[in-house]
Amino acid sequence: MRRGLDFITYSAAYCPNLSPLLCRIFALAGPSIPAHFMSPPVLSTLLKLLTDLESGPSIYISCWQLSSVPFNDTNWRLGIIERSKQVLGDYLLGFQAANEPDFHIQNPNCLIAPNLATGAWTPEMVWDTGYPTDNCFAQFGSSTPQDGQTKFPNFLNHTSGRALVQPYLNSTAYAQTKGKNFFMMETNTASCGGFARLNDSFGAAPWVLDCSMQMAYGNFSGALLHVGGQNVLYNPFTPPPTNQSTFHQWTIGPIYYSTLILAETFVLSNQSQILDLGANGNNIHTPASAIYEKGNPVRVALFNYITDPSEASDYTASIAIGGGQTGTANGTPSQVKVKYLLAPSVSEKSNITWRQ
């Protein structure tokens, strides 16, 4: 059994409007290469944002991790660190030097990296990212061409989430021995904007849920779901162009449902423990996770990745707590509340519901 996961989304533009359940950690994503992004006007804007949040409702501030210290040149802008300490105080978790430093290998600058002791980290962990795939060739001409529809089946099983988490398990175990948190600093269903009809379809929602459960089961303390601009397909929500919110409203993506359900599943107790049940004979299409609070089972997350209009792939889950030959008293409740995340198929983009 493993610790619960503090799973949230982040965006400098969106986070102040989210509920506190989704704002446990707020990240300002400072890039590693473009010098103009951390120019004095932008730094002033970031500092003003920190000050505004300090004077605003305390509901928006729980704990922060800032990734806004770029090293695109040798003149590190440390003013953001000094001001952040003043404003955030004990709410500040720490600082990240730049963002995705492995991308520096793609430019001609000389960078000596990774400067590791090869203890908790290995060089491979620096090069790897927390994404299962990428669409960087289409966006930037880097990496290799990928076909989103060919990749889609990889998201529709329990093996995918397990495979993403597995390389980090030695390090999460090591962090546990030292009493330290271990975070997935940036992840989502695909990097470089994602793929149409994959990252913006219903199939992405259970994948994020299942992968999140696996991260929690693997002793990750938290994870940051990347959010981008209007051309990014894995956003939890996207505003309309210009000032049209009052009549065009916002577009909700499948990832929004994932974060909403995770917030309800893990709640704010910080006591949840997640167990991969290996359900249905470890069937990769119908996994299940149990959620415990202080050692007591309180919720179960059941998945069915299969699209089958005939309903022949539907199944009935039987759940028992104690009793029988377990050696413990029967603790199965007489009633339970069930909520369903549903869509007609994994390719559905709009007809998605989360309800009892």
N, C-alpha and C positions, 0 to 999 in steps of 0.2 A: 504494500500500500504506500502511496506517495502523497506528497503535499499537494495542496490546491494551487491553482494558477491564477495570477492576477492579470487577466487578459483584457487588453484595451486597444482602442484605435488611437492614432495621434495625427494631429494636423494643427499647425499654428493658426490656420484660418478657422477651423471648425470647432476645436475643442472647447472654447468658452461657452458654446451653445449646447454642449452635450450634457447629459445627466451626470451626476457625480459617479454613478456606477461605471461610466465609460471614461471618466477623467481621473482615475487613480494616479496615473502618471502622465505628465504632459511633456512632450518632447519638441524642442525647436530644432528642426533638422538643418544644421549648418553644412553646406556642401564642402567638399575637399578641394575642388579645383577652381571654379570660376571666381576670380578676384573681385568682380563687381558686386557679387552677392553680399559680401561682408564689407562693403564700403561704409564710410561714416554715416550716411543717411540710413542705411539699413540697420546698422548697429544701434543708432538712436531709436529707431522704431522698435527693435527688440527690447531695449531698455525701458521704453515707455510702456510696452506691453506688460513687462514684469511689474512696473510700478502700478499700472491700472489694476492688475489682478490683485496686488497687495491691498489696494484700497477698496476693492469690490467685495462681493459676497464670499465669505470663507468657504462656501460649499464647493467652489471651483478649485480649491487648492488642497491637495492631500500630500502628494510627494512628487518631486520633479526630477527628471534626468535631462540635462542639457547637452546637446551635441552640436554646439555652435562655436567651437574653437577650431578654425580652419588652419591647415598648414600647407596652403598653396604657395607660400613663400616663408622665409625665415623670420619674418616680423610677426610673431604671434600676437593677435589682438586679445589682450588679457582683460580689457575693461569689462567685458561681459561677465567674466568670472568674479571680479571684485564686486560689481553691482548685484549680481545674482546672489552672492553670499549675504549681502546687506539686506536684500529684499526678502529672500526665501528662508534664510536661516536654517532651522532644523528640517524644513520641508525638502531641502535639496539633497538628492541622493548622490549626485556626482556629476562629473563632466566627461564627455567623450571628445577626444582629440580628432577633429574632422569627422568625415563620414565615408565609409567604404574605402579605406586607404588602399585596398588591393587594386582599385582602378588606376592608381598612380603608375602601374606598370604599363599602362596603355599610352603614356606620353613620354617624351624624350628626356624629361628631367631625371636626374640621378637620385634615387631614393634607396637607402639601405634598409631593407625590411625583409622579413619580420625580425625585430630585435627582441627575441624571446629567450627565456631560460629553458624552454621545452619542459616545463613543469605541468601546470594545468592545461596549457595550450600547446598545440603542435602547429608547425607551419601550415599544414593542410587546413586547419580550422580558420586561419586568417584568410586563405584564398577562397574557401567555401562561403556561400551565402545562405541565408535562411529562406531561399525560394526553391520550389521544386523544379521550375523551368523558367525560361525567359524569352522575351520577344525583342531582344536587343538588336538583332540583325535588321529587322524592319524599321526600328526607330533610329538606330545610330550607325548601322552598317558593321557593327562589331558582333562577336560571337558567330554562331552558325544559324542558317535559316531553320525555323521551326514551324510546323503546321499545327495550329491549335486544336483542330478536330482530331488529328492523329494522337495528340497528347491527352485529349479529354478522358479516355478510359482510364488513364493512370490516376485520375482524381476520384474515381468511383469505386474505391475499395479501401479497406483498413490497412493494407500493406503500405500504401503511400505515406500516411502519417507516421507509421512506425519507421519507415526508411528515412524520413526526414530527421527524425529525432535521434535515431540510433548513434550517429557519429559523435554526439555530444554527451552520451551517458557516462563515460568515464570522467568527464569534467564536472558534470553535475554531481556525481558521487563524491568527487574530491572537494567541491565547494561545500557539500554537506558536512564533511569532516572538519572543515574550518569555520563552520557557522556562517557562511557567506551566501548571498543571493546569487542567482545565475539567470541572466536575461537573454532572450532572443531579441537582439537590438532592432532588427527590421525584417519583416516577413510579409508575405501575402501569397495569393495563389499563383503569381508569376511576376517577375520583374520587368522593367522597361515598358510599363503600361498595360501589359497583359494581352490576351487574345479575345477577339470578338467571338461571341457564342460559346465561350468557355468561362472566362472570369466574370462575365456579367450574367451568367445563367444560374439556375437553381442549384445545379450540381456543385457549384463552388461553396454554397452555404454549409451543407453537411460535411464537406471536406475540411473547412475551417474549424467546425465544431469537433470533428473527430481528431484532427491534428492537435487542437488545443488540449483535448483530453489526454492525448499522448504526451504532450509537453508537460502537463501537470503530473502525469504518472511517472515521467522521467525526471521529476524534481526541478523543472524550470520554475523560477520564481515569478516570471512574467514574460510577456512578449509584446512587441509593438507591431501592430498592423499598419503597413505603409498606406498613406493616402496621398493622392496626387491631384493634378488639375482636371479639367473637364474632358480631356482626351484619354484619361486613365480609366480602364474598364473595371477595375476591382475596387473602386471607391464604395464605401458604405452608402453614400448619398452624394448627389451632384446638384449644385444650384443651377438655375437657368442662366443664360447669358444676360449680362447687364442687370439692371434693377427691375426684374420681372417676377420676383418671388410672390408678390401678393396675388397674381392671377395665373401664373404658370406653375408655381410651386416647385418643390424639389423632387428630383427623381431618386427613388429608393432602390438600392442595389441589394443583391442577395447577401452580401457581407454584413449589411446592417442587421439582418435577422440573426446572423451568427453571433455578433457582439451582444445583441439584446438577450439572446438565450443564454450565452455564457455568463452575463451579469446575473441573470436569474438563477443559474445553476450553481455558481460559486459563491454568490452573495457577498456581503461585506464582512463576514465574521473573521476572515483570514484563518479559519480553522479547518477548511475543507480538505479532505484527502481523497485522492482519485485512484480507483483500482480498475485496471483493464480486466474484464471478466472472462475474456476468451470465449465469448458466447457462441452458442450453436456449433460447438466443435471447432472453435476458432474460424468460423466462416468469415471470409474477408469482406463479404457483401452485407453481412448483418451483425456487425460488432456491437458491443455494449460496454458501458462503463458505469461503475457504481460510485456515488458521491457520499462520503462519510463526513460527519461533523463531530469532532472530538471522539472519534472511534465508533460512532453510531451511524448506521446507514440511514440516509434521509432521502436520497433521490437516485434514480437510475436513468441513464441516457441510452436509448435504443435507436439503432440506425437500420435503414434498409435502402441501399444504394440502387436497387434494381428498378428499372422502368418496365412495367408489365401491365398494359391495359386490361389484360384478362383477369388480373388479380390473383393469378396462380402463384405468384411469388410473395404474396402477403403471408405473414406468419403471426401466430399468437404467442406472446412471451409469458411464461409462468415464472413468477418471482416469489421466493420464500426466504424468510429470515429466521435462521435457527430451526429448531425442531428436528424431527426425523432422526437421522444418525449423526447429526452434527455435534452432539454432546452439549448443546446449549439450548436454553428455553426457546420456545416458539415466540418470535417477535414480529411475525407477519401482521401488518395492520389490517383491520377489517375493511377500511376504505382508503382509496388513494385518489389524488387529483392527477389527471392525465392531460397534457397539452401536446399538440401535434404541429410540427413544421411540415407543410404539405405543398406539393405542386403537381400538376398533371404529368410532368416528366422532368428528367434532369436538365433538359435543354430549355425549359420554361424561363422566361425573362421577366414576366410581370404578374402572373397569377400565382402569387406565393402568399401563403397564410401561416400565421402562428396563433393558434387558438386552442381552447379546450374542446 
